[in-house]
Amino acid sequence: MKLLVVGITIVYWSLFVITGLSLIAVFLYLRKKILQTKEKQKELIHKVAELEKRIAIHAEEVKPDKKNGSDLDKAKIEQTINAKLGTSSWGILKLMVENPSISNKEIARQVSLSVEGVSSSLRRMYASFEVKTSSNKRIALVMKALELSEAPLDEEDG
C-alpha cells in the first residue's frame, strides 16, 4: 500500500512539474512574440515619422509657389505609369498630396464621389503606380506621384 501511495505521489509531482514547465515555456514564447511585435511597431512608427518628415520638407520647398497638388505633373505621371488618370483619380491624388492622412470619407465629400468610388479609384491607382507595400499605401502612392512628377524626362524614358 505504501508503495502505491509513493507511486501516485511521484506521478502527481511529475505532472505538476511538467505542467509548470509547459506554462513557463508558453509564457516565454508569448513574451518573445509580444516583444517582437512591439519592436516591429516601433520600426513602422519610425518609418512613418521619416515619411512625414520627407513630405513636410517637400511641402516646405513647394509651398511658396505651388498649392493644391499643382506640384504634380499629370502628363509626366501618365507617361511614366502608361495610363490615363481620370478626373476623379486626379482629384483624389491632389487631395492626398495636400493631406496624406485625409480619410476616404473626406475625399469622397470633396470630390463628390461615394466612399466606395474613392476606394475603387485608390485600388486602381495603387495598381497603376505599382504600389506593392502592404502598409502605408497612401503615403507610398503620394511619394511615388511626387517622385514621378519631379523626375527628369530622360529618366522616365530609360
C-alpha angles and dihedrals in degrees: 000000000000090000091053092052091049090049093050091047091052091050092049093048090047091052090046092052093044091049091048093049091047091052091049091050092050091047092051092047093050091045090053091050092049091050091049091050091049091049091050089048091052089049092052093046088052091051091049090049091051091049091048089052091050091049091047091050090049091047090052091051094047102034103085097060105017131051142166097032092304088132087077115095104215095190093052092046094048091047092050098045090040092227138097120247112219123223092262095048091046091051091048092049093049091050091050091051088055093046118008092187094056112131124242088241092056092045089051090052093049098045096036097243134124118261088247089053090053091049091049092049090049092051090051091048092049088055095044093047090042093236101172102165115115094214132048092015093159094055091044089052092049092046092049092049091049092047092050091048092052098041115107114249093244090061091053094053093051 
